[in-house]
Amino acid sequence: MTVRASPTDILDGLLAQLGLPIDAGGGQVAIDGDDPIVDSRHRPAAAAAAALAAQGLGVAAIWKARSGQGQDVRVEARRAAVPGLQTINFMRQNGHAHDLFPRSTKSFTDFFRTKDGKQIYLLRTTLYVENLIGTLELLGCSYEAESMARAVARWDALELEEALAERRLIGVIARPRDEWLAHPQGQWLAARPPVEIEKIGDSAPEPLLPAARPLAGVRVLDFTHILAGPVTARMLAEQGADTLHVSAQHQMDPMRLAIDTGAGKRSTHLDIDHPGDLATLRRLADEADIFTQSWRPGSLDRHGLSAEALAERRPGIIYVSVSAYGSGGPWATRAGYEPVGQAACGLVLDEGSADKPKLAVTGTLNDYLAAYLGSAGVMAALLRRAREGGSYHVKVSLTRTSMWIQELGRLPEAEWPERHIPMLARDSDLMTIQSPFGAVTIPAPITRYSVTPGYFDRPPEPFGASLPGWLPQARG
């Protein structure tokens, strides 16, 4: 009989990979509750709680290094899953909800049967207009689901998947898990942990000096977009990091994402295709502690913004990459968003069936879980930099995150939820703050700290609202 790992067991495994002793924070670390919490055959609540607890332990260890004071960390599995895996769905602006998807798109749960009987996922949403137009042009059909289904049925699955990739469009076959693990990209990812920390250069140690908050004075340059990348940086802002989000005027995320992911951050506009703006971004990176990015692997290299290039310019930098399929392997340069990770590795087949794939009931699973893993990796890298110096590359991917969920195993069939479990946040899970967007209601920080509770120094602001610079006290 297989013994199911507890959330604490899952946490212990993560901490071993991160190189964080359980007593590093000088207090107790506790996870309350376990799955099933949402309608899932897997263990998303335990996974999210463990990732948040790992990040929380890192925060506590940093605070202990800065102050000598230990503290306890506690995560409730219920809150880690709801609202933790879909905070955007609980955001309100002056009392009004914002759907994640435009009204023209009910969801991104679009699977289509190919000529050879396989299921392929296509990103059929107006949220990504260029991708949608390119996909419709390739298929020669209209936007209607029935028209797309007829068009897809004329293709073999692998042929269509490759045609999409050649055009830099998003789509992936829903492969069974064993088939994915035999695939070259699946093998590449399986050989790596859910969050990878690579030392990419040497530098002098940067001690964690006394400060008012655990991450006070830590500068985070957040060059990310929809959704895992911005959430990673939001987790750092929650503990006082000076966090500056960068976007170009022609590549802004929807406003609802600015509200969901922007708490604690300032936001500025820079276009790296403009030489002056690129020079400004490099100057900001020269003074940053952490650079987060979520673009296709390799796409920033020609701008001199690769991990290696920034580590050469700013020894000691911590570079964070969030990708769809990982930073290496034959699919490294393929793009993707939340659903591709669930589809590629077969999580959608495990949750549903070969005939009817099913995305995680929370919708956004990888986006938030990868962010929690990534922010835990940042904490570990900051602690290593303080001890031994060095520049570090923290890497997470949407697909590896779904694979980690699979590795944790499914619930026994007798425990599979057979009824709809309402995904409702409690009033105590939320907070309302005044902002340039009006009164916005967002989920409150999930992790509980006995000494340094998480909070945001500033409300979310519109994209481009701030000038490109660091706060004067950030290096204190």
ChimeraX attribute file (.defattr): number of C-alpha atoms within 10 A of each C-alpha:
attribute: neighborCount
match mode: 1-to-1
recipient: residues
	/A:1	3
	/A:2	4
	/A:3	5
	/A:4	12
	/A:5	12
	/A:6	16
	/A:7	26
	/A:8	19
	/A:9	13
	/A:10	17
	/A:11	25
	/A:12	17
	/A:13	13
	/A:14	23
	/A:15	23
	/A:16	11
	/A:17	15
	/A:18	22
	/A:19	14
	/A:20	22
	/A:21	13
	/A:22	18
	/A:23	14
	/A:24	18
	/A:25	25
	/A:26	19
	/A:27	18
	/A:28	15
	/A:29	22
	/A:30	18
	/A:31	21
	/A:32	14
	/A:33	17
	/A:34	18
	/A:35	23
	/A:36	20
	/A:37	21
	/A:38	23
	/A:39	21
	/A:40	24
	/A:41	20
	/A:42	24
	/A:43	23
	/A:44	29
	/A:45	27
	/A:46	31
	/A:47	28
	/A:48	31
	/A:49	33
	/A:50	31
	/A:51	28
	/A:52	30
	/A:53	31
	/A:54	31
	/A:55	26
	/A:56	28
	/A:57	32
	/A:58	30
	/A:59	30
	/A:60	29
	/A:61	28
	/A:62	26
	/A:63	26
	/A:64	20
	/A:65	21
	/A:66	18
	/A:67	16
	/A:68	12
	/A:69	15
	/A:70	20
	/A:71	20
	/A:72	19
	/A:73	28
	/A:74	20
	/A:75	24
	/A:76	23
	/A:77	26
	/A:78	23
	/A:79	25
	/A:80	29
	/A:81	28
	/A:82	25
	/A:83	24
	/A:84	28
	/A:85	22
	/A:86	22
	/A:87	21
	/A:88	23
	/A:89	20
	/A:90	20
	/A:91	26
	/A:92	21
	/A:93	19
	/A:94	13
	/A:95	12
	/A:96	11
	/A:97	15
	/A:98	16
	/A:99	16
	/A:100	20
	/A:101	15
	/A:102	13
	/A:103	10
	/A:104	9
	/A:105	14
	/A:106	12
	/A:107	15
	/A:108	19
	/A:109	18
	/A:110	19
	/A:111	26
	/A:112	26
	/A:113	22
	/A:114	22
	/A:115	15
	/A:116	12
	/A:117	14
	/A:118	18
	/A:119	24
	/A:120	25
	/A:121	23
	/A:122	25
	/A:123	24
	/A:124	26
	/A:125	21
	/A:126	17
	/A:127	17
	/A:128	11
	/A:129	11
	/A:130	10
	/A:131	21
	/A:132	19
	/A:133	16
	/A:134	16
	/A:135	25
	/A:136	16
	/A:137	11
	/A:138	15
	/A:139	19
	/A:140	13
	/A:141	17
	/A:142	14
	/A:143	15
	/A:144	9
	/A:145	14
	/A:146	12
	/A:147	14
	/A:148	20
	/A:149	17
	/A:150	16
	/A:151	20
	/A:152	23
	/A:153	16
	/A:154	14
	/A:155	17
	/A:156	16
	/A:157	23
	/A:158	15
	/A:159	10
	/A:160	20
	/A:161	19
	/A:162	14
	/A:163	16
	/A:164	21
	/A:165	16
	/A:166	10
	/A:167	12
	/A:168	16
	/A:169	23
	/A:170	21
	/A:171	28
	/A:172	27
	/A:173	24
	/A:174	27
	/A:175	22
	/A:176	18
	/A:177	20
	/A:178	11
	/A:179	13
	/A:180	19
	/A:181	18
	/A:182	12
	/A:183	15
	/A:184	13
	/A:185	20
	/A:186	24
	/A:187	13
	/A:188	20
	/A:189	22
	/A:190	17
	/A:191	8
	/A:192	12
	/A:193	17
	/A:194	24
	/A:195	25
	/A:196	20
	/A:197	22
	/A:198	14
	/A:199	17
	/A:200	18
	/A:201	17
	/A:202	16
	/A:203	16
	/A:204	14
	/A:205	17
	/A:206	16
	/A:207	16
	/A:208	21
	/A:209	15
	/A:210	15
	/A:211	13
	/A:212	13
	/A:213	19
	/A:214	28
	/A:215	24
	/A:216	20
	/A:217	23
	/A:218	21
	/A:219	25
	/A:220	28
	/A:221	23
	/A:222	27
	/A:223	21
	/A:224	24
	/A:225	23
	/A:226	17
	/A:227	24
	/A:228	30
	/A:229	28
	/A:230	27
	/A:231	28
	/A:232	28
	/A:233	35
	/A:234	26
	/A:235	25
	/A:236	29
	/A:237	28
	/A:238	23
	/A:239	23
	/A:240	25
	/A:241	26
	/A:242	28
	/A:243	29
	/A:244	27
	/A:245	27
	/A:246	24
	/A:247	20
	/A:248	17
	/A:249	13
	/A:250	8
	/A:251	10
	/A:252	16
	/A:253	18
	/A:254	15
	/A:255	14
	/A:256	20
	/A:257	20
	/A:258	24
	/A:259	24
	/A:260	24
	/A:261	25
	/A:262	27
	/A:263	25
	/A:264	24
	/A:265	29
	/A:266	27
	/A:267	22
	/A:268	20
	/A:269	21
	/A:270	22
	/A:271	17
	/A:272	18
	/A:273	10
	/A:274	9
	/A:275	11
	/A:276	11
	/A:277	16
	/A:278	17
	/A:279	14
	/A:280	16
	/A:281	21
	/A:282	18
	/A:283	15
	/A:284	19
	/A:285	22
	/A:286	17
	/A:287	17
	/A:288	26
	/A:289	23
	/A:290	26
	/A:291	26
	/A:292	25
	/A:293	26
	/A:294	21
	/A:295	19
	/A:296	19
	/A:297	22
	/A:298	15
	/A:299	12
	/A:300	14
	/A:301	12
	/A:302	8
	/A:303	15
	/A:304	14
	/A:305	21
	/A:306	18
	/A:307	25
	/A:308	19
	/A:309	13
	/A:310	21
	/A:311	24
	/A:312	17
	/A:313	16
	/A:314	19
	/A:315	21
	/A:316	28
	/A:317	30
	/A:318	29
	/A:319	28
	/A:320	29
	/A:321	24
	/A:322	29
	/A:323	28
	/A:324	27
	/A:325	30
	/A:326	26
	/A:327	20
	/A:328	13
	/A:329	14
	/A:330	14
	/A:331	17
	/A:332	17
	/A:333	20
	/A:334	19
	/A:335	18
	/A:336	21
	/A:337	21
	/A:338	24
	/A:339	29
	/A:340	28
	/A:341	27
	/A:342	32
	/A:343	28
	/A:344	29
	/A:345	29
	/A:346	29
	/A:347	27
	/A:348	25
	/A:349	22
	/A:350	22
	/A:351	20
	/A:352	16
	/A:353	13
	/A:354	17
	/A:355	13
	/A:356	14
	/A:357	24
	/A:358	21
	/A:359	25
	/A:360	24
	/A:361	14
	/A:362	19
	/A:363	18
	/A:364	22
	/A:365	26
	/A:366	30
	/A:367	26
	/A:368	26
	/A:369	33
	/A:370	30
	/A:371	29
	/A:372	31
	/A:373	29
	/A:374	32
	/A:375	30
	/A:376	29
	/A:377	32
	/A:378	30
	/A:379	24
	/A:380	26
	/A:381	29
	/A:382	28
	/A:383	22
	/A:384	20
	/A:385	24
	/A:386	19
	/A:387	14
	/A:388	13
	/A:389	22
	/A:390	23
	/A:391	29
	/A:392	30
	/A:393	24
	/A:394	24
	/A:395	23
	/A:396	32
	/A:397	30
	/A:398	29
	/A:399	31
	/A:400	28
	/A:401	29
	/A:402	28
	/A:403	25
	/A:404	15
	/A:405	23
	/A:406	19
	/A:407	12
	/A:408	18
	/A:409	13
	/A:410	17
	/A:411	16
	/A:412	10
	/A:413	8
	/A:414	7
	/A:415	12
	/A:416	16
	/A:417	16
	/A:418	9
	/A:419	8
	/A:420	9
	/A:421	13
	/A:422	10
	/A:423	16
	/A:424	11
	/A:425	17
	/A:426	11
	/A:427	9
	/A:428	8
	/A:429	17
	/A:430	17
	/A:431	13
	/A:432	18
	/A:433	15
	/A:434	14
	/A:435	16
	/A:436	12
	/A:437	17
	/A:438	13
	/A:439	16
	/A:440	22
	/A:441	21
	/A:442	23
	/A:443	25
	/A:444	20
	/A:445	19
	/A:446	25
	/A:447	20
	/A:448	18
	/A:449	18
	/A:450	13
	/A:451	14
	/A:452	17
	/A:453	15
	/A:454	21
	/A:455	15
	/A:456	20
	/A:457	15
	/A:458	17
	/A:459	19
	/A:460	24
	/A:461	21
	/A:462	16
	/A:463	22
	/A:464	18
	/A:465	12
	/A:466	16
	/A:467	12
	/A:468	20
	/A:469	14
	/A:470	18
	/A:471	13
	/A:472	9
	/A:473	9
	/A:474	16
	/A:475	14
	/A:476	11
